[in-house]
Amino acid sequence: MHRLLLTKPDGRNLTLYGREPIDAALQAPSPFPEPLNASAHLRWHPLRGEWVTYAAFRQDRTFLPPPEYNPLAATRDPAHPTEVPAGRWDIAVFDNRFPSLGREQGGAPPPELIVPTAAADGHCEVVVFTQDPKSSLGALPLDHIDLLLQVWGERTERLGEREEIKYVLPFENRGAEVGVTLHHPHGQIYAYPVVPPVPARMQQVAQEHFVAHGRGPLQQLIAAELKANVRILYAGPHAVAFVPVCARYPYEVWVGPIEPVPGFAQLSPAQRADLARALKTVLLKYDGLWQRPLPYLMAWYQAPTDGESHPEAHLHAQLYPPYRTRDRLKYLAGTEIAAGFFAMDALPEEKARELQQVEVNLP
């Protein structure tokens, strides 16, 4: 993996990654000449016992621009800079101009309210998967996806070194149906000052299971799924992809290494290469099933960055496409939003069979 660290005119960081050496003379562009000088803050939710982050300045962020104003495309005209330079590189990572977490040095303190408030310590990054605006993560070559897994590992380590960061979550929103505001293939990385509620709950369950059984619940579930061989979409020597028996969404898929590792940085080269194959297989099956780009949310869960050992942790992705049938969308409704109790009107086995029937040919 090759990298080049740069600083944008407005002070934000940009790191370019490539499978080949990168020209050290490249300069970091920015559509914004001056820093944003705005900070997010947290407010405590007394009934749920969790923090909510507020960043009202995000209302001014770029929203569904026409292709000729794509801020994630390589800069062609220096008079109209984008977020990334032209040149030979494969993946770009830069500080989000409109972050949901993070505070500027010397910024305004959190407001004093009737509930506790705090500075929204944290960090948000944008990950540009490729220079090709018409491509997609699933269309990238395997060694390009392998590089992305390495990048996620390095970003996790670098962000996790900060004392205020407790959890790093890489994710991708694909498609306007799940709230995407830029269609260029990209994802984001959120680095949180606390372990967020969902991974915190999964970590608690995993710790209790590990103490009781000597292994984590995902490792046990993967072994059971492989043995049953009913919902498996990919089974390689080191990685697996399957529709989980407990899927809460139609076409929900989990992807991960068979043997547990706490995070991306701990993957062996063989595990990482096979994980890239598993992920590409799933994404190609999604698009092959629908014969068009399928929207989805993909979140990668890994161990907290608290410096502690987490033998219960098991790196994996969970993918949630919003589609229920070929012409209807699955939205969260009363029981899911109000009660957190998911209701499924499609069996995981049925959706697994549909995906299994989509042929995928990998080199």
C-alpha positions in Angstrom: 0.0 0.0 0.0 1.3 3.4 -1.0 0.2 6.7 0.6 0.6 10.4 0.3 -0.4 12.8 3.1 -1.5 16.3 2.1 -3.2 19.3 3.6 -6.0 21.2 2.0 -6.1 25.0 1.7 -8.8 25.1 4.4 -6.6 23.1 6.8 -8.3 19.7 6.3 -6.3 16.5 5.9 -6.2 14.5 2.7 -4.5 11.1 2.3 -4.2 9.4 -1.1 -3.7 5.6 -1.3 -2.6 3.5 -4.2 -1.6 0.1 -5.4 1.3 1.8 -7.2 3.5 4.7 -6.1 1.9 8.1 -6.0 3.4 11.3 -7.4 4.7 13.2 -4.4 4.2 16.5 -6.3 0.4 16.3 -6.1 -1.3 19.1 -4.3 -4.5 18.9 -2.2 -7.4 21.0 -3.6 -10.5 22.2 -1.8 -13.7 23.8 -3.0 -13.5 25.9 0.2 -10.6 28.3 0.8 -11.3 29.0 4.5 -12.0 26.7 7.5 -15.6 26.1 8.4 -15.2 27.3 12.0 -18.2 25.4 13.2 -18.5 22.7 15.9 -21.0 20.0 16.7 -22.2 19.3 20.3 -23.9 16.5 22.2 -27.1 16.5 24.2 -28.1 13.8 26.6 -31.3 11.8 26.0 -32.6 11.1 29.5 -35.1 8.4 28.6 -32.7 6.4 26.4 -29.6 7.0 28.4 -27.5 8.0 25.3 -26.0 11.0 23.5 -27.4 12.7 20.4 -25.1 14.8 18.3 -26.2 18.2 16.8 -24.5 19.9 13.8 -27.0 22.4 12.3 -24.4 23.7 9.9 -24.8 20.4 7.9 -27.9 21.9 6.4 -25.6 23.8 4.0 -23.7 20.7 2.8 -23.5 19.7 -0.9 -26.8 18.0 -1.9 -27.2 15.9 -5.2 -25.1 18.2 -7.5 -25.2 17.7 -11.3 -22.4 15.5 -12.6 -20.4 18.5 -13.8 -20.2 19.8 -10.2 -19.2 16.4 -8.6 -17.0 17.4 -5.6 -15.6 13.9 -5.4 -14.3 13.8 -9.0 -10.7 14.6 -9.7 -9.9 18.3 -10.2 -9.6 19.2 -13.9 -9.8 23.0 -13.8 -7.7 24.6 -11.0 -10.1 27.5 -11.0 -12.9 25.2 -10.0 -11.2 22.7 -7.5 -12.9 19.7 -6.1 -12.0 17.7 -3.0 -9.4 15.4 -4.8 -6.5 16.0 -7.2 -6.0 14.5 -10.7 -3.2 12.0 -10.7 -2.5 8.3 -10.2 -4.2 7.1 -7.0 -6.9 4.6 -6.1 -8.5 5.7 -2.9 -8.7 9.1 -1.2 -9.6 9.9 2.4 -10.2 13.5 3.6 -11.7 15.2 6.6 -15.5 15.8 6.1 -16.2 19.5 5.5 -19.5 19.1 7.3 -18.9 16.7 10.1 -21.5 15.3 12.5 -18.8 14.9 15.1 -15.8 17.1 15.9 -15.1 20.6 17.2 -12.9 23.4 15.9 -10.1 24.7 18.0 -11.4 27.8 19.8 -15.0 27.0 18.7 -18.1 27.9 20.8 -18.6 25.7 23.9 -21.7 23.5 24.1 -24.9 25.4 25.0 -26.2 25.2 28.6 -29.6 23.5 28.5 -32.0 21.6 30.7 -30.2 18.3 29.9 -26.5 17.7 30.1 -24.5 18.8 27.0 -20.9 18.1 25.9 -18.5 18.8 23.1 -19.0 16.4 20.2 -15.4 15.1 20.3 -14.9 12.8 17.4 -14.0 12.9 13.8 -15.6 12.3 10.4 -13.9 11.3 7.2 -15.0 10.8 3.6 -13.5 7.8 1.7 -13.6 8.1 -2.1 -13.5 4.5 -3.3 -12.4 5.2 -6.9 -11.8 8.1 -9.3 -14.5 6.7 -11.7 -17.8 8.4 -10.9 -19.7 5.7 -12.8 -18.2 2.7 -11.0 -19.3 1.1 -7.7 -17.6 -0.7 -4.9 -18.8 -4.1 -6.2 -17.4 -3.3 -9.7 -13.8 -2.7 -8.4 -11.1 -5.3 -9.0 -10.3 -7.6 -6.1 -7.0 -6.0 -5.3 -8.6 -2.6 -5.2 -11.1 -3.8 -2.6 -8.2 -5.4 -0.8 -6.6 -2.0 -0.7 -9.8 -0.5 0.7 -9.8 -3.0 3.6 -6.2 -2.0 4.3 -7.2 1.7 4.2 -10.0 1.0 6.7 -7.5 -0.7 9.0 -5.0 2.1 8.8 -7.7 4.8 9.4 -9.0 2.8 12.4 -5.5 2.7 13.9 -4.7 6.4 13.3 -8.1 7.6 14.6 -8.0 5.1 17.5 -4.7 6.5 18.7 -6.5 9.7 19.7 -7.4 9.6 23.4 -10.9 10.9 22.9 -11.8 8.3 20.3 -13.5 5.1 21.6 -15.0 3.6 18.5 -14.4 3.7 14.7 -17.2 2.8 12.3 -16.6 2.6 8.5 -19.8 2.6 6.5 -21.3 3.1 3.0 -24.7 4.5 2.1 -25.5 3.7 -1.5 -28.5 5.2 -3.3 -30.8 8.1 -2.8 -33.3 5.7 -1.0 -30.9 5.5 2.0 -30.1 9.2 2.0 -27.1 9.5 -0.3 -26.4 13.1 -1.3 -23.4 12.3 -3.6 -23.6 9.5 -6.1 -19.8 9.2 -6.7 -18.7 5.8 -5.1 -17.7 6.7 -1.6 -18.2 5.8 2.1 -17.5 7.5 5.4 -15.7 6.8 8.6 -17.1 8.1 11.9 -14.9 8.1 15.0 -16.9 8.4 18.1 -16.1 9.7 21.6 -18.1 6.8 23.1 -19.0 3.3 21.9 -22.4 4.0 20.2 -25.5 2.2 21.4 -25.7 -0.5 18.7 -22.1 -1.7 18.8 -22.1 -1.2 22.6 -25.1 -3.6 22.9 -23.5 -6.1 20.6 -20.2 -5.9 22.5 -22.0 -6.5 25.8 -23.8 -9.6 24.4 -20.5 -10.8 22.9 -18.6 -10.4 26.2 -21.2 -12.4 28.1 -21.3 -15.1 25.5 -17.5 -15.4 25.4 -17.3 -15.7 29.2 -20.0 -18.5 29.1 -18.8 -20.4 26.0 -15.2 -19.5 25.3 -16.0 -17.9 21.9 -18.1 -15.1 20.6 -21.7 -15.4 19.4 -20.7 -14.5 15.8 -18.0 -17.2 15.6 -20.6 -19.7 16.8 -23.3 -18.5 14.4 -20.9 -18.7 11.4 -20.0 -22.3 12.3 -23.7 -23.1 12.5 -24.5 -21.3 9.2 -21.7 -23.1 7.4 -22.9 -26.5 8.8 -26.5 -25.8 7.8 -25.5 -24.5 4.4 -28.9 -23.1 3.7 -28.3 -19.3 3.7 -24.6 -19.2 2.6 -23.8 -16.9 -0.3 -20.0 -17.3 -0.2 -17.8 -19.7 1.7 -14.0 -19.4 1.2 -11.0 -20.7 3.1 -11.0 -17.6 5.3 -14.2 -15.6 4.8 -17.9 -16.1 4.6 -21.1 -14.2 3.5 -24.6 -15.3 4.4 -28.1 -14.1 5.0 -28.4 -14.5 8.7 -31.1 -16.8 10.2 -32.1 -13.8 12.3 -32.2 -11.2 9.4 -34.3 -8.1 10.2 -34.3 -6.8 6.6 -35.1 -8.6 3.3 -31.8 -9.4 1.6 -29.8 -8.5 4.7 -26.3 -10.1 4.4 -23.4 -10.4 6.9 -19.8 -10.6 5.6 -16.8 -11.4 7.8 -13.7 -13.6 8.4 -14.5 -17.1 9.6 -12.1 -16.9 12.5 -12.5 -13.8 14.7 -10.2 -10.8 14.4 -11.0 -7.6 16.4 -10.6 -5.3 13.4 -9.3 -4.6 9.9 -5.7 -4.0 11.0 -5.5 -7.5 12.5 -6.5 -9.3 9.2 -3.8 -11.5 7.7 -3.2 -11.0 4.0 -4.9 -14.3 3.2 -8.0 -13.3 5.3 -8.1 -9.9 3.7 -7.9 -11.2 0.2 -10.7 -13.7 0.9 -12.8 -11.1 2.6 -12.5 -8.9 -0.5 -13.9 -11.9 -2.6 -16.7 -12.4 -0.2 -17.7 -8.7 -0.3 -17.5 -8.4 -4.0 -19.6 -11.6 -4.4 -22.4 -10.1 -2.3 -22.4 -6.8 -4.1 -22.4 -8.4 -7.5 -25.3 -10.6 -6.4 -27.3 -7.6 -5.2 -27.0 -5.9 -8.6 -27.4 -9.1 -10.5 -30.7 -9.9 -8.7 -32.2 -6.5 -9.5 -30.5 -5.9 -12.9 -29.9 -2.3 -11.6 -27.9 -0.8 -8.7 -29.4 -1.9 -5.5 -29.3 0.7 -2.7 -28.0 -0.5 0.7 -26.4 0.6 3.9 -23.2 -1.3 4.8 -21.7 -1.0 8.3 -18.5 -2.6 9.5 -18.3 -3.5 13.2 -15.0 -4.0 15.0 -13.6 -3.8 18.5 -13.6 -0.5 20.5 -10.4 1.5 20.3 -9.9 1.7 24.1 -6.6 -0.1 24.2 -8.1 -3.1 25.9 -8.1 -6.7 24.7 -11.3 -7.8 23.1 -11.2 -11.5 22.4 -15.0 -11.5 22.0 -14.9 -9.0 19.1 -15.4 -10.3 15.6 -14.9 -7.9 12.6 -17.8 -8.1 10.2 -20.1 -6.1 7.9 -23.9 -6.0 8.0 -25.6 -4.9 4.8 -29.2 -3.7 4.8 -30.9 -3.1 1.4 -34.3 -1.3 1.8 -36.2 -3.4 -0.8 -38.9 -5.8 0.2 -40.2 -6.8 -3.2 -39.2 -5.8 -6.7 -41.3 -2.6 -6.6 -41.8 -1.8 -2.9 -39.6 -0.3 -0.4 -39.1 -1.5 3.2 -39.2 1.4 5.6 -39.0 1.2 9.3 -42.5 1.6 10.8 -44.1 1.8 14.2 -42.9 -1.4 15.8 -39.3 -0.9 14.6 -39.0 2.8 15.4 -41.1 3.0 18.5 -40.4 -0.3 20.0 -37.1 -1.4 18.4 -38.9 -4.7 17.7 -38.4 -5.7 14.0 -41.2 -7.3 12.0 -40.3 -9.3 8.9 -42.7 -10.4 6.2 -40.1 -12.4 4.3 -38.2 -15.4 5.4 -34.4 -15.2 5.3 -34.3 -18.6 3.6 -36.4 -17.3 0.7 -34.2 -14.3 0.2 -31.1 -16.3 0.5 -32.3 -18.6 -2.3 -32.9 -15.7 -4.6 -29.4 -14.4 -4.0 -27.9 -17.9 -4.3 -29.4 -18.2 -7.8 -27.5 -15.1 -9.1 -24.3 -16.3 -10.7 -21.1 -14.5 -10.0 -17.8 -15.1 -11.7 -14.7 -13.9 -10.0 -11.1 -14.2 -11.3 
